[in-house]
Amino acid sequence: MSVQPWHQTVWHELVRRQQGSGLPHALLLTGLEGIGKHQLALYVAQWLLCLRDDAEPCGNCHSCQLWMAGTHPDFLLCQPEEGSRQIRIDAIRKVNDFLAQTPQISRCQVVSLRPVEVMNTNAANALLKTLEEPPGESFLLLETERFGSVLPTIRSRCQRLQLSPPGQAEALTWLQQHGFSTEVAEQALRMNHRAPLKALDWLTREQGTQQQRWFELLRQWSLGQIALQTVAEGWNKLELLDVTSWFYSVLSDCLKAKLGASPTQLVFADQVFQLLSCATLNPAKLITLQHKVQAVLGQLLSGGGNYNKQLLLESLLLDWQQIVQDSHRGEYA
Ligand SMILES: [Zn+2]
């Protein structure tokens, strides 16, 4: 975990202040959803707890190791429980009890509380005294997307840290570095209010549904329920690199499954067992097709491969159909 590029300035300012007069005990991080408020809060928490006095968490000390294992005894995350949209007084009592103890490993204790505005009145009241005079050496890192909805009594006891989203170019570069084309990244940012983490999440899920669509076409093709042109056109709408690498993985998985690999050793376990339940696939022919797909993949990855996409996909699909049909004719048992 690290600080997002667009939060570097804020981060360096926090470090400078902590190394100078010290950070205030209650910080309220504000800003839009999906720009990395919580990531920053967690990074600050790890750094405050770190046993070394570096300008970033060292990653090696006992504290950092416990942090990375998710078992740091001096850190508490307070957020609505699953299925609830409120932070209730019980949760705040836990925060108060936690801070009443002394740190076990680090020099301080840290609480991350999010989102602040979902505390009901009782919970907020129970937090006021802690916010005003946190016991011992402790820090409360609060987060909100709706500063206006935070009770004035809470607001007045915290120091606000306004976090901005990155500029368009920076957000684009960041998404490209996660493997998305300019066009795709631009669309994702547009659809997610320019919030890069939200856009990335959306893209990851979108990518997941594309993969499902891709496999569904292959499954129907294997069962002879759909025309070649329909499958090839469906695949043609996807990135060729995605299609070939998914297909390569499915072929490898089919082979592994035939050699007795367990589902946990496969990338597409569920899908491959679906395919194997409708056809007995000849391993030698699978290997031949796998080599063909691998060659295409190699070309694409090295920036070459001037293919006619539709023709290439049709040819791969026909090869696959051949393997499935052979198994139905009983040529391989
Ligand atoms: Zn450390």
Boltz pocket constraint, residues with backbone or C-beta under 6 A from the ligand:
constraints:
  - pocket:
      binder: B
      contacts: [[A, 46], [A, 50], [A, 51], [A, 52], [A, 57], [A, 58], [A, 59], [A, 60], [A, 61], [A, 62], [A, 63], [A, 64]]
      max_distance: 6.0
